[in-house]
Each structure stands twice: as structure tokens, then as C-alpha cells.
């Protein structure tokens, strides 16, 4: 006999002992003369309770519906999994196991115990039998009585108002310690490169020595211009502090930097990059030769979600320290990214509705956007089946409130996918900010819409729309909520909005909701110019690695634009230009030469003149940042970049 056989026989002996003890009990569990009324006796017959539990669970089509049934029978989930494992081994006899002396029935779960306490506090007239009847429980009265006795609930003679787990009507604003807000790795370890003795790539060092006496022609100088700004985001320090062991090599440069440079240069895919002969991306990333495809695909195998979570948060923290993001006006949204995998079902991908409403296999990243500075705060990978109710809490706790203090947030703008009173209450109380959102027309919203339309208090909103509003009180918080119906006069299309801004008029609420639009245009920009929908792999980790690189590229460009401040890159309506405009102006398809100047910095020479004066401002900016100590790149050996303009066609 092996160990499994011994355990199996031991379990059989335990079952026989349990049955023998059950037979020794003299108390009758069922009345033979009154079978109909005494058939269910969960107070005495715990075996029957377990059998009825499994019968009810066998009728459930979905696994996610198990918890409510366990709650109804008063059984803890861990206990259920023990019993179901024994049932799979011993059949129905496995349910008579573990008959404990002095205990009647199963132990009640902590969640159900909390609910019983709340019901008793709100209604002191509830006895144990009334609680079982009210909650529709199928457990023994003795176990409910133990809860009454343990918490001494009989002391409370007057009802106590309780709203969920929040006992105060309005949360008070208190001064909070900002120590829980994370600092970036570059701020915590400014000398990490020196202390870790990281070195510049060997072949790149030889290339720099050769460049002292020669010049090379490059056509994508944007990566050279962006490198000092990417270095300020602390990508090297972040990877060595939060990345896997495989990324903690002795070299300063890494494949994340190469991938970010590829995106900035305008290569949609790795195939497009490897078929190009220009080495601007390689030189900008601290290499001398263009990496092969295997360097991109294989090197990302070690990155896991826990690494990427810390890396993304570190980039956001550094952007906050550089004032790239403020976090006062925040927008939250989903994006549907159809999967490129040929066999998505084999990889357990789930489906999500695309922009046309069709269900497709897709990744569904969740995005946080700063509506004031118009830049990304964070982006996290989500499966296609992820929805706001199940993902919002975890996403905000891990990706927002660790980066931006709730006291800083003034307002949060949410899309219709976040419609739900629980989500609204969570955002209100957790951030202590005002919430404005577009509402999906679920049954509750439809009822509010019909009531608002029935009153008929319409007012014009522009030429094509009319609006009506009504104030409601949220059931759990007792906080007022302004509900707005917006109707197209010609097409009769109706959209619903809501806001906690009771002091705002409906017109002002809808006008302020336009602040959310940068997240919509920002996602389109990420797709068109940063190739968000073209990840470097199909596995979830590689997809999120691509999202991390896109996030770094966008923050780098936003940092660069905030420093350079070119008027031509801003429209009369105060709209900022996108990366494609910058590529056309100075980043891509340029006639340039790269050499070294007398100070050892790279000298980038534009050969086609400066028609719009942007390159002269660029040269002046790099000189000023050189004086401030900000024009240097660690993977270049702390060299900087200088700009020179020539016109080779000026005869």
C-alpha cells in the first residue's frame, strides 16, 4: 500500500466511526407520523443539510452562482471545497465525515455572520427564527444563536441605522499622510547606475570612438532628440529596481528602451523596423547594430504582471514628479483591442464588444487619463470579459491611488461602462471627488429617464438638443445625485448623464463633461501614432509589455512638447498636435548627419535648413538643458545632444 491507499482507508474508518456515533444519538430527527412537516430538519440532521446543498448546487448552470447558495445554507466556502473533494472520493458517504461533538450543523461563514449582525442591529425585534426566515437561510437556529450570544446582540434594544459598512452619513475630510504615495525609482536611487556599476554597451563605445573622426547619415533623428527625455523618466532605474533578474544585466541599455525608440521613430511593427536599414533607433538606444527579431520576442518572456504593475506605476510616479501629469481632472475608459492570435480560444482569450457592437476575441485595456495636461496616467491589461463592476476597484487601487493622492483629485469623469451605484459610491468615497458620468440605460436608469421625461421640464441645449433633469437620492449614501436626459430634437436619440454636482445647472454639467473628451482623442492617438493595437506578441504578458512601452513613448513625447513649446504645434482652438505632426517636422525622413562635437556630445546636423524656425528653438532648448544638467543620456555614457542647422542647397 502506498500513501494514497493509507489515506483512503483512514478516511473510510473515519466515515464508519461518524456513522456509528450518529446511530448512538437517541434524539429523533424526523417524525414518522408527520413526514411532510419534519422532512427538513437542519437543526438536527446536518447530513441532510449537506445533501440538499449539493442538490441545489447541481442545478446551477454557472460557477459564479455558487456563493449565494453557500450563503443560503450558512456554509463557509473553504468548508464547501473540503466536502466536495471528499464527495468526489467517497460519494455520498463522504458527506458524513467530520461529525464534531458539541456542534450542530456547519459553521457559518464570516460574510453571513456579518449580515446577521447588521440585520439584528437594524431591527432588534428579529429573533433567530425570524432572521433565518428573513434571509431565507437553511441552517440551524443553534448556530445563529451562537452569533447572538458571541456578539451580545440582545443588549441592543433600539434600532441602529447602518448603511452597508459605512456608519457615518458623510465622510469627513481629514488630513492624510502622503507617505503612502509612491516615489519613482529615479528619485529614490539617483546614483543606481554608479553604485550598480552599469556599463555602456561595448560595441556602442567603439562606435562612439569611431564617430570622433567620422560622420554618419541618419534619417530618423527623433530618437536622438527623445533619448534625453526618456532617460529623465528613469526607465533604467525602474527596470533594475522592479524588473526580473534577466533585465538586471551589467549594461545600461535594455530592450524596453529599444522598443520605445522604435515606436517613437514610427515603425508600427518589429518586422517594419528590422527591414529598415537606418540605424537611428539602435544608436538612440545605445547600440551600434539593429537588434534582430529574437531580441524583441524572446527577451520579454521573463516579464510578468507583477513586474509590469510596478514598472507602470513607477513611470507614472516619475511623470508626476516631472509635472507631466497633475491628476486633478481624471477620465477613466476602456479600449477594445481585437486579438491578433490565430487561435484565441486555445489561449483562453475571452470576447468583448468592439466599436460596432460585435463580440470578438479581444484584449480590453483600462486607461486613466489626465484631462488637464492631456496625457496618459496609467494603462493596465484586462481580458475581454472584464467589466467595470469587477475590475474598477482593483484597477483604481493599484493604478491610481498609489500614484495620486485622493486629496488632489477634484473630479472623475467616467464612461457608460461604469454605470452602477456601487461604482459611483466607491469613486465618491475613495477619492472624495465629484463624479460626472455618462449612464448606460439599465432598468434603474430607464425608470429615472421615464420619470424625468414624464415631468416634461425641457430646456434647449444648443440648436439640436434639449435637456431635462431631476434630482435623486442615492439609496446607500443618502447623497443627492443630479440626473440629466439629453435628447436630439430630430432623431429623438436619448443619452443619460449624471453628476454629484448638485450646485451645477444641467447645462454646466454637460459643458464640463467635455473635459472627458481628451481620453477619447488620446486613445485614437495611441492607436494611430503609437501603435497601441499592434503588440509584440499574443500572450497577455507581452501585450501588457507593449502597453508599457506605448505609455513610456507617450510620456516621453508629452514631456518633450511641454519643454519645447512650439506655437506651430498648437491650433487656434488650443488643441495640441499629435506625434505624426512632430515626425513630419523634425523627427522622421530628415537629411541629417551625426558626429561628435568638441565636448564629446553628439552633434546632430540638419542639412535641409530651418523653414519654420522650429529647429533653432530645438537647438536653443538643448543648450539650456545642458547648462541645467538635464541634457545627458545614461546609456550614451552621460553624453548629451547638440543641434546644428545647415542648408546644403544654399549655393
C-alpha positions in Angstrom: 0.0 0.0 0.0 1.2 3.4 -0.9 0.5 6.7 0.9 -2.7 7.3 -1.1 -4.1 4.0 -0.1 -3.4 4.6 3.5 -5.2 8.0 3.4 -8.1 6.4 1.6 -8.5 3.7 4.2 -8.1 6.2 7.0 -11.0 8.2 5.5 -13.2 5.1 5.3 -12.6 4.4 9.0 -13.4 8.0 9.9 -16.7 7.7 8.0 -17.6 4.4 9.8 -16.9 6.0 13.2 -19.0 9.0 12.2 -22.0 6.8 11.2 -21.7 4.8 14.5 -21.8 8.0 16.5 -24.8 9.2 14.6 -26.7 6.0 15.4 -25.9 6.3 19.1 -28.0 9.6 19.3 -31.3 8.9 20.9 -33.0 12.1 19.8 -35.3 11.6 16.8 -34.6 13.8 13.8 -37.8 13.1 11.9 -41.3 12.3 12.9 -42.6 9.2 11.2 -46.2 10.2 11.7 -45.6 13.7 10.2 -43.2 13.2 7.4 -44.2 16.2 5.4 -43.5 18.8 8.1 -40.4 17.2 9.6 -38.7 16.0 6.4 -36.3 19.0 6.5 -34.7 19.3 10.0 -31.4 21.1 9.5 -31.2 21.8 13.3 -30.5 18.1 13.9 -29.7 16.4 10.6 -26.5 18.0 9.3 -26.0 15.2 6.8 -29.3 16.1 5.1 -28.3 19.7 5.0 -25.2 18.8 3.1 -27.1 16.6 0.7 -29.6 19.3 0.0 -26.8 21.8 -0.6 -25.2 19.6 -3.3 -28.6 19.0 -4.9 -29.2 22.8 -5.2 -25.6 23.3 -6.5 -26.1 20.7 -9.2 -28.9 22.8 -10.7 -26.7 25.9 -11.1 -25.5 26.5 -14.7 -22.7 28.8 -13.8 -19.9 28.5 -11.2 -20.1 32.2 -10.3 -23.6 31.5 -8.7 -22.2 29.1 -6.0 -21.5 31.8 -3.4 -25.2 32.8 -2.9 -26.2 29.2 -2.4 -23.5 28.7 0.2 -24.6 31.8 1.9 -28.2 30.5 2.0 -27.1 27.3 3.7 -24.8 29.1 6.0 -21.6 27.3 4.9 -18.2 28.8 4.5 -16.6 28.4 1.1 -13.5 26.7 2.4 -15.6 24.1 4.2 -17.6 23.5 1.0 -14.4 22.7 -1.0 -13.4 20.2 1.7 -16.7 18.4 1.4 -16.8 18.4 -2.4 -13.4 16.9 -2.5 -14.5 14.1 -0.1 -17.7 13.6 -2.1 -15.6 13.1 -5.3 -13.6 10.3 -3.5 -16.2 8.5 -1.3 -19.5 9.5 -2.9 -22.5 10.3 -0.7 -20.7 8.7 2.3 -18.1 11.4 2.2 -20.6 13.9 3.5 -20.9 12.2 6.9 -17.3 12.9 7.7 -16.1 15.2 10.5 -19.0 15.0 12.9 -17.8 17.2 15.7 -19.0 16.6 19.3 -21.0 19.6 20.6 -21.5 21.2 17.2 -24.8 21.1 15.4 -24.7 21.8 11.7 -22.0 23.6 9.7 -20.0 26.7 10.8 -21.5 29.9 9.4 -19.3 31.9 7.0 -17.9 35.3 8.2 -19.8 37.1 5.4 -23.2 35.6 6.6 -22.3 36.3 10.2 -21.7 40.0 9.4 -25.0 40.2 7.6 -26.9 38.6 10.5 -25.3 41.1 12.9 -26.3 44.0 10.7 -29.9 42.8 10.3 -30.2 42.4 14.1 -28.8 45.8 14.8 -31.2 47.5 12.4 -34.2 45.5 13.7 -34.0 44.5 17.4 -37.3 42.5 17.1 -35.6 39.8 15.0 -35.3 36.5 16.8 -33.1 33.7 15.5 -36.1 32.1 13.7 -37.1 35.5 12.2 -33.5 36.1 10.9 -33.5 32.6 9.3 -36.8 33.3 7.7 -35.9 36.8 6.5 -32.6 35.8 5.0 -34.1 32.6 3.7 -31.4 30.5 5.4 -31.2 26.8 5.5 -29.0 26.4 8.6 -29.6 25.5 12.3 -31.0 28.0 14.8 -28.3 27.0 17.2 -25.6 28.4 15.0 -27.5 31.7 14.6 -28.0 31.8 18.4 -24.2 31.4 18.9 -23.7 34.6 16.9 -26.3 36.4 19.0 -24.5 35.2 22.2 -20.9 35.8 20.9 -21.7 39.5 20.0 -24.2 40.0 22.8 -26.8 41.3 20.4 -29.6 41.2 22.9 -28.1 44.3 24.5 -29.4 46.4 21.6 -33.0 47.4 22.2 -33.2 50.3 19.8 -32.6 50.1 16.0 -29.2 51.4 14.8 -29.1 52.8 11.3 -26.4 51.1 9.2 -25.6 51.8 5.6 -23.6 48.8 4.4 -20.2 49.0 6.1 -20.3 52.8 6.4 -21.8 54.1 9.6 -21.4 57.9 9.1 -23.7 59.8 6.9 -21.0 62.0 5.3 -17.3 61.0 5.4 -15.2 63.8 7.0 -12.2 65.1 5.1 -9.1 64.6 7.2 -5.5 65.5 6.6 -3.8 62.4 5.2 -0.2 61.3 5.3 1.3 61.4 1.8 3.8 58.8 2.7 1.7 56.1 1.1 2.1 57.8 -2.3 4.9 56.1 -4.1 8.1 57.7 -5.3 9.8 56.8 -8.5 13.0 54.6 -8.6 14.9 57.5 -10.1 14.0 59.8 -7.2 14.8 57.1 -4.6 18.0 55.8 -6.3 19.6 58.7 -8.2 23.0 57.0 -8.2 21.9 53.5 -9.0 23.9 53.3 -12.3 27.1 54.2 -10.5 26.6 52.0 -7.4 25.5 49.0 -9.6 28.5 49.7 -11.9 26.4 49.5 -15.0 28.3 49.9 -18.3 27.7 51.3 -21.7 27.3 48.7 -24.5 30.8 47.7 -25.7 30.1 47.9 -29.4 28.4 51.3 -28.9 31.5 52.6 -27.1 33.6 51.5 -30.1 31.1 53.2 -32.4 31.4 56.5 -30.4 35.3 56.3 -30.7 35.0 55.8 -34.5 32.4 58.7 -34.7 35.0 61.1 -33.3 36.7 61.2 -36.7 33.8 60.3 -39.0 30.2 61.3 -39.7 27.2 59.0 -40.3 24.0 59.8 -42.1 20.7 59.2 -40.3 17.1 59.8 -41.4 15.2 59.4 -38.1 16.7 61.9 -35.7 13.6 61.9 -33.5 15.0 59.0 -31.4 18.2 61.0 -30.7 16.1 64.0 -29.6 13.8 61.9 -27.4 16.5 60.0 -25.7 17.4 62.7 -23.0 13.7 62.9 -22.2 13.2 59.2 -21.9 16.3 59.0 -19.6 14.6 61.5 -17.3 11.7 59.1 -16.9 14.0 56.7 -15.1 13.4 53.7 -17.2 16.9 52.2 -16.4 16.5 52.7 -12.6 12.9 51.3 -12.8 13.9 48.1 -14.6 16.8 47.4 -12.2 14.5 48.1 -9.2 11.3 46.4 -10.2 12.2 44.2 -13.2 13.1 40.5 -13.3 16.6 39.2 -12.9 17.1 38.8 -16.7 16.8 42.6 -17.1 19.4 43.4 -14.4 22.4 42.9 -16.7 25.7 44.8 -16.5 24.7 47.0 -19.5 22.7 50.2 -19.0 20.6 49.9 -22.2 17.8 47.3 -22.5 15.2 46.1 -24.9 12.4 48.2 -23.4 14.4 51.3 -24.5 14.8 49.9 -28.0 11.1 49.2 -28.3 10.2 52.7 -27.1 12.6 54.2 -29.6 11.0 52.0 -32.4 7.6 53.4 -31.5 8.8 57.0 -31.5 10.6 56.5 -34.8 7.3 55.4 -36.4 7.8 51.7 -37.1 4.4 50.0 -36.5 5.8 46.5 -36.0 9.1 44.8 -35.4 9.1 43.5 -38.9 8.9 47.0 -40.3 11.8 48.0 -38.1 14.1 45.1 -38.9 13.6 45.6 -42.7 14.8 49.2 -42.5 18.5 49.9 -42.9 18.6 53.1 -40.9 20.3 52.6 -37.5 18.9 55.7 -35.8 16.9 53.6 -33.4 19.8 51.4 -32.5 22.1 54.4 -31.9 19.5 56.2 -29.9 19.0 53.2 -27.7 22.8 52.8 -27.0 23.5 50.1 -29.6 25.5 50.0 -32.8 23.7 47.3 -34.7 20.0 46.9 -35.3 18.6 44.1 -33.0 17.1 41.0 -34.6 13.6 39.9 -34.1 14.5 37.3 -31.4 15.8 40.1 -29.2 12.4 41.6 -29.0 10.3 38.5 -28.7 12.4 36.3 -26.5 13.6 39.0 -24.1 10.1 39.8 -22.9 9.4 36.2 -21.8 10.6 36.9 -18.2 8.3 39.9 -17.6 5.2 39.0 -15.5 2.2 41.1 -14.5 3.7 41.8 -11.0 6.8 43.3 -12.7 4.8 45.3 -15.2 2.5 46.6 -12.5 5.4 48.1 -10.6 7.1 49.4 -13.8 4.0 51.2 -15.0 3.4 52.7 -11.6 7.0 53.9 -11.4 6.7 55.6 -14.8 3.5 57.4 -13.6 5.2 58.5 -10.4 8.1 59.9 -12.3 5.7 61.7 -14.7 4.0 63.2 -11.7 7.4 64.3 -10.3 8.2 66.0 -13.6 4.8 67.7 -13.7 3.8 65.8 -16.8 0.6 64.8 -15.0 -1.4 66.6 -12.4 -4.2 64.3 -11.5 -6.9 66.9 -10.8 -9.3 66.1 -13.6 -9.2 62.3 -14.4 -11.0 60.3 -17.0 -11.4 56.5 -17.0 -12.2 54.4 -20.0 -11.9 51.0 -21.6 -10.5 50.2 -25.1 -11.3 47.1 -27.1 -8.1 45.8 -28.8 -9.0 42.8 -31.1 -6.6 39.9 -30.6 -4.2 39.1 -33.5 -3.9 35.5 -32.4 -4.9 32.8 -34.9 -6.1 30.5 -32.1 -7.5 32.8 -29.4 -9.9 30.2 -28.0 -6.9 27.8 -27.4 -5.2 30.6 -25.3 -8.4 31.1 -23.2 -9.0 34.6 -24.6 -12.5 35.9 -23.9 -14.8 38.0 -26.1 -15.6 41.7 -25.9 -17.9 44.0 -27.9 -16.0 46.1 -30.4 -16.9 49.6 -31.7 -19.5 48.0 -34.0 -21.1 46.0 -31.2 -19.8 42.7 -32.5 -18.4 40.2 -30.0 -14.8 39.5 -30.8 -11.8 37.9 -29.1 -10.0 41.0 -27.7 -7.8 42.5 -25.0 -9.5 45.3 -23.1 -7.0 47.7 -21.6 -8.3 50.0 -18.9 -6.9 53.6 -19.2 -6.5 56.5 -16.8 -6.1 59.9 -18.5 -5.2 63.4 -17.2 -7.8 65.6 -18.9 -6.0 68.9 -18.0 -2.5 68.0 -19.2 -3.9 65.7 -21.9 -1.6 62.8 -21.1 -1.8 59.2 -20.0 -1.6 58.3 -16.3 -1.7 54.6 -16.5 -2.9 51.6 -18.6 -3.5 48.1 -17.5 -4.2 44.9 -19.4 -7.7 43.4 -18.9 -9.3 40.4 -20.5 -12.2 40.9 -23.0 -14.7 39.6 -20.4 -13.6 42.2 -17.8 -16.3 44.7 -16.9 -16.4 47.8 -14.8 -18.1 46.2 -11.7 -15.5 43.5 -11.3 -12.4 45.4 -12.4 -12.9 49.1 -11.3 -12.0 48.6 -7.6 -8.8 46.6 -8.2 -7.7 48.9 -11.1 -8.1 52.1 -9.2 -6.4 50.8 -6.0 -3.4 49.5 -7.9 -3.0 52.1 -10.7 -4.5 55.4 -9.4 -4.4 55.8 -5.7 -0.9 54.6 -5.3 0.2 57.4 -7.7 -2.1 60.3 -7.0 -3.3 61.2 -3.5 -7.1 61.3 -3.3 -7.0 64.8 -1.9 -5.5 66.1 -5.2 -8.3 64.7 -7.3 -11.1 67.3 -8.0 -13.3 65.4 -10.4 -13.5 62.0 -12.1 -15.2 61.5 -15.5 -16.4 58.0 -16.3 -17.9 56.4 -19.3 -21.2 54.5 -19.5 -19.5 51.2 -18.9 -19.0 52.3 -15.2 -22.8 52.7 -14.7 -23.7 51.3 -11.3 -24.4 52.7 -7.8 -21.7 50.7 -6.2 -19.1 52.0 -8.6 -20.3 55.6 -8.1 -20.2 55.3 -4.3 -16.8 53.8 -4.4 -15.4 56.6 -6.5 -17.1 59.2 -4.4 -15.9 58.0 -1.0 -12.5 56.7 -2.1 -11.4 59.8 -3.9 -13.6 62.4 -2.1 -14.1 64.0 -5.5 -17.1 64.9 -7.6 -18.2 62.3 -10.2 -19.7 63.0 -13.7 -20.6 60.1 -15.9 -22.5 59.0 -19.0 -25.0 56.4 -17.9 -25.9 53.2 -19.5 -29.7 52.7 -19.7 -30.1 49.7 -17.4 -33.5 49.1 -15.8 -32.9 51.7 -13.0 -31.7 54.4 -15.4 -34.6 53.7 -17.7 -37.0 54.2 -14.8 -35.4 57.5 -13.9 -35.5 58.5 -17.6 -39.2 57.8 -17.9 -39.9 59.8 -14.7 -37.8 62.7 -15.9 -39.4 62.8 -19.4 -42.9 62.5 -17.9 -42.4 65.7 -15.9 -41.6 67.5 -19.2 -39.4 70.3 -17.9 -37.4 70.6 -21.1 -34.9 73.4 -21.9 -32.8 73.9 -25.1 -29.2 72.8 -25.2 -27.8 74.3 -28.4 -29.7 74.1 -31.6 -30.0 70.3 -32.0 -30.7 69.1 -28.4 -33.0 69.6 -25.4 -32.4 68.5 -21.9 -34.4 67.7 -18.7 -33.1 67.0 -15.3 -34.2 65.7 -11.9 -32.5 65.1 -8.6 -32.5 61.7 -6.9 -31.1 60.5 -3.6 -28.8 57.5 -3.7 -30.1 54.7 -1.5 -26.9 53.8 0.3 -25.2 57.1 0.9 -28.3 59.3 1.0 -26.4 61.7 -1.1 -28.1 63.7 -3.8 -27.4 62.9 -7.5 -28.4 65.0 -10.5 -29.8 63.0 -13.4 -29.9 64.6 -16.9 -31.7 63.4 -20.1 -30.3 64.7 -23.3 -32.4 64.3 -26.5 -31.8 65.0 -30.1 -34.7 67.1 -31.4 -34.7 65.5 -34.9 -33.6 61.9 -34.3 -35.1 61.5 -30.8 -31.9 59.8 -29.7 -31.6 60.0 -25.9 -28.5 59.8 -23.7 -28.4 60.0 -20.0 -25.9 61.7 -17.7 -25.4 62.0 -14.0 -23.3 64.1 -11.6 -22.8 64.7 -8.0 -22.6 68.4 -8.8 -25.9 69.4 -7.4 -24.8 73.1 -7.3 -24.3 73.0 -11.1 -27.0 73.6 -13.6 -27.7 70.8 -16.2 -26.2 72.9 -18.9 -23.0 73.4 -16.9 -22.7 69.7 -16.1 -22.9 68.8 -19.8 -20.4 71.5 -20.7 -18.0 70.3 -18.1 -18.4 66.7 -19.3 -16.5 67.8 -22.5 -13.3 67.8 -20.3 -13.5 64.0 -20.6 -13.0 64.0 -24.4 -9.2 64.1 -24.3 -9.3 60.4 -23.2 -11.2 59.6 -26.4 -8.9 61.5 -28.7 -5.9 60.3 -26.7 -6.9 56.6 -27.3 -7.2 57.3 -31.0 -3.7 59.0 -30.9 -2.3 55.9 -29.2 -3.7 53.7 -31.8 -2.7 55.7 -34.9 0.7 57.1 -33.8 1.9 54.8 -31.0 0.5 51.6 -32.5 -1.4 50.5 -29.4 -3.3 47.8 -31.3 -0.1 46.2 -32.6 1.5 44.4 -29.7 4.8 42.4 -30.0 3.1 39.1 -29.2 -0.2 37.5 -28.3 0.3 36.4 -24.7 -1.2 38.6 -22.0 2.2 39.5 -20.5 3.7 40.5 -23.9 0.6 42.6 -24.7 0.9 44.5 -21.4 4.7 44.9 -22.1 3.7 46.6 -25.3 1.2 48.8 -23.4 4.1 49.8 -21.0 6.3 50.7 -24.0 3.5 52.8 -25.5 2.9 54.5 -22.2 6.6 55.4 -22.0 6.7 56.7 -25.5 3.6 58.9 -25.0 5.0 60.3 -21.7 8.4 61.0 -23.4 6.7 63.0 -26.2 4.5 64.9 -23.8 7.5 65.8 -21.7 9.3 66.9 -24.8 6.4 69.1 -26.1 5.9 70.7 -22.6 9.6 71.8 -22.6 9.9 72.9 -26.3 6.5 74.8 -26.5 6.3 75.3 -30.3 3.4 77.6 -31.2 3.0 75.9 -34.6 2.2 72.7 -32.8 -0.9 74.2 -31.2 -4.1 75.1 -33.1 -6.1 78.3 -32.6 -8.6 76.2 -30.6 -5.8 75.3 -28.2 -5.5 71.7 -29.5 -2.1 70.1 -29.3 -0.5 68.4 -32.3 -0.1 64.7 -32.4 3.1 62.7 -32.9 2.6 62.4 -36.6 3.0 66.2 -37.0 6.2 66.2 -35.0 7.5 63.3 -37.1 6.9 65.3 -40.3 8.5 68.4 -38.8 11.7 67.2 -37.3 11.6 63.5 -36.3 11.4 61.3 -39.4 12.5 61.3 -43.0 15.1 64.1 -42.4 18.5 64.6 -44.0 20.8 64.6 -41.0 24.4 63.8 -40.1 25.6 62.5 -36.7 29.0 63.2 -35.3 30.7 64.3 -32.1 31.4 67.9 -31.1 34.5 69.1 -29.1 32.8 68.5 -25.7 32.1 64.8 -26.5 28.3 65.3 -27.0 26.5 64.0 -30.1 26.2 66.7 -32.8 23.0 66.3 -34.9 23.2 68.4 -38.1 20.1 69.1 -40.1 21.1 69.6 -43.7 17.9 71.0 -45.2 17.7 74.3 -43.3 15.0 75.5 -41.0 12.0 76.8 -42.8 9.7 77.2 -39.8 12.3 78.1 -37.2 11.5 75.0 -35.1 15.0 73.6 -35.3 16.6 76.8 -34.0 14.3 76.6 -30.9 15.3 73.0 -30.6 19.0 73.8 -30.6 18.5 76.6 -28.0 16.5 74.3 -25.8 19.2 71.6 -25.7 21.9 74.2 -24.8 19.7 75.5 -21.9 19.2 71.9 -20.7 22.9 71.3 -21.0 23.5 74.2 -18.6 20.9 72.8 -16.2 22.4 69.3 -16.2 19.4 67.7 -17.9 20.9 67.1 -21.4 22.6 63.8 -20.9 21.7 60.1 -21.5 23.0 57.4 -19.3 23.1 54.7 -22.0 25.2 57.1 -24.1 27.8 57.3 -21.3 26.2 60.5 -20.0 26.7 62.3 -23.3 24.2 64.9 -24.4 22.9 66.1 -27.7 23.5 69.4 -29.6 21.7 70.6 -32.7 23.2 72.4 -35.7 21.3 73.6 -38.8 22.8 73.8 -42.3 21.2 74.2 -45.7 23.0 72.1 -48.2 21.0 73.6 -51.1 22.0 77.2 -50.3 24.5 77.9 -53.1 
